[in-house]
Amino acid sequence: MSRHFAEKSLVVASHNAGKVREIRELLAPFGIETISAGDLGLPEPEETGDTFEANATLKALAAATASGRPALADDSGLCAAALNGAPGIYSARWAGPQKDFDFAMERLRLGLVEEGTLDTRAWFICGLALAWPDGHVEYFEGRVDGELVWPPRGLKGFGYDPMFVANGQTRTFGEMEPDEKTPLTHRAAAFRQLVDACFKS
């Protein structure tokens, strides 16, 4: 049985402003105060895991240990079918130290060109780890499927959003307002599992 979250605040173990905003919006209905790892001046741990679960867990544990309060970490990425799931856990690293996602999206496009494929199927994965200072961790994983488009469209999202159209939609995540996009995302799918397991009494 999952551990119930009873505290009034938690650390969002991310320095990505877009992710922090999405997570804050998803937690708002529960009256939980959130503070980002960046606001606390916590260092970003090296992501040495080879799965979304491993990386989310190590980030959550690092933030919980350093802050002395529960921490929620997200490890997410875009997976392209034609590239055997790449960039996957390396999605952020494809953007380089400057977090240049225009460069990352171009790199992804070139990868598809090199494969000579018309297969544009892709999916976003979000792994969510909720860790307590005593080392207990709860983990959940969400996924949203869709296809890649080029050129990128929209300036409202972040990361690879401008080149991803979710199944059943006609606009990219980058073209949607945040309150419209958020319920459709891989992060929201993982959050629904987290809420059912840890936040509902």
N, C-alpha and C positions, 0 to 999 in steps of 0.2 A: 504494500500500500504506500502511496506517495505521501511525502511529508507536507502538512498544511503550512502555508505561509501566514504567519501571525504578526509579523513585524510591520511597522508603519512606514519604513523607508527601505530603499535598496540602491545599490550602486549599479549603474548601467556600464558594464565593462567594455566601453568603446570610446574611441577618439573621433569616430565618424559622426559628424553633426547630423547627417541625414538619418542614420540608423538611430541615433539617440532620440531624435524628434519622433520617429515612427514608434519606437518602444514607449516613449513617454505618453503618446496619444493612446496606445493600446492599454496602458496601465491606468490611465486617468479615471475610468469608471470605478476603480477599486479604492480610490482615495489614497494611493500609495505615493509618497514623495520619492522622486528619483533624482539622483545626482550622478553626473557622468564621471568616469574615471579621469577624463581630461580635466574637469573642474577640480578634482581632488589632487591633481598633479601626479597621478599614478603612472608609472612607466608602462609602455605597451610590451607585454611579454613576447618573446620570439615564438612564432607558431611552428612548432616542430612536429606536430601530429600529421598523420597521413589520411585522416578522415575529418569530416565536419564535426563529428562528435568529440574527437580527441582535442581539436583546437578550441572548440567552444568550452569544453571542460577545463582546459588548462588556463584559459583567459578568465573564466568565472572564479576558479579557485585562487588565482593570483590576486584578483581584485578583492575577494572576500578576506583573504589572509592579510593583505596589506591594509585594508580599511577597517577590519573588525566588524563588518556588517554584511548581510547577504548581498550577493552580486549576481546579476544576470548578464550572460554573455551570449552573443550571437556569432556564429560562424556561417557565412553564407556565400554562395557563388553561383555563377552561371555555367551550365554544362551544355555543350553542343554535341549532338548525336554524331555528327560527321567527324568530330575530333576525339571520339572515344571518351566523351565526358569532360574534355578540357574546355576552358581553364579550370573549372571546378574549384578545389580548395586554393588554387593559385590565382583566383580571379583578381584579388586586390593587388597581388604582386605583379601581375601583367601590366598594371598601370604605372609601375615604377615608383621610385621614392618620392616623386612629385605628385603622386596620385592623379596622373593624367589619364582619365578614362576615354578621352578622344583617341589617344594613342592606343589604349587597350582595345577599343572597339575596332580600330583599323587593323590591329594585329590579328584580331579574331576573324575579320573579313578576309585578310590575306591568307590565313590558315585554311579557310574554306575554298578560296581560289586555288591554292596549291593542291588541295585534295581533288580539285576538278569535280566538285559535287553540287548537286541541286538540292541536297538534303538540308533544309533549314530548321529542322526540329531542334528544340532546345528546352531546357527547364531550369528554373531557379530552385535551389535547395537552401533551406534555412535550418541550421541546428541551433537549438536554444538550450543552454545549460544554466540552471539556477543552483548556485552553491552557497552554503553557509560556512561561517568561519570554522566550524568544527569538522569540516571536510565532507559533509554530506552533499551529494549532487543529485539533482533530478534533470533528466535529459529528454528533449522532445524534438521531432523533426518534421518539417513541412515542405511541401513541394507544389510548384505550379508549372504546368506545361504550356508550351506555346511555340512560336517560331521567330526566327531572326529576320529582320528587314534591313535593307540598306538603300539609301543613306539613313543615318539616325534621324529620328523625328522627335521634337519636343525638348523643352528646357526645364520641365517641372520636376523631373525625378532626379536620381543620382546614379552613379555607377553605370551599369549597362542598360538602364531603363529605356533610353531612347532607341534601342535597336531590338526590343523585345515586345512582341504582341502576344498576350495570353490567349489561349484557346477560347473562342466565343466572343472575342473582342475585335474591334477594327482599328483601335488606336494603340500606340505604344504606351508603356507605363510612363514614359517621359512626356506624353501629351496629356496625361490625366492630372486633375487636381488631386492633392494628397488625400483628401477625405474620400475621393472616389476610388483611388488606386489601392489604398491601404487594406480594405477588406478582401481584395483579390490576391494579395501577395502570399508568397511562401512564408513570410514572417507571420502574417495573420493566421495562416494554417497551423503553424507551430504554436502560436499563442493560444489558439482555441484549445489545444491539447493541454498546454500548461495551466490555463485557467480552470479547465475541468478537473485537473488532477490536484492542483495546489491552492487555488484561490476560492473555490466554492466550498462553503461549509456543509 
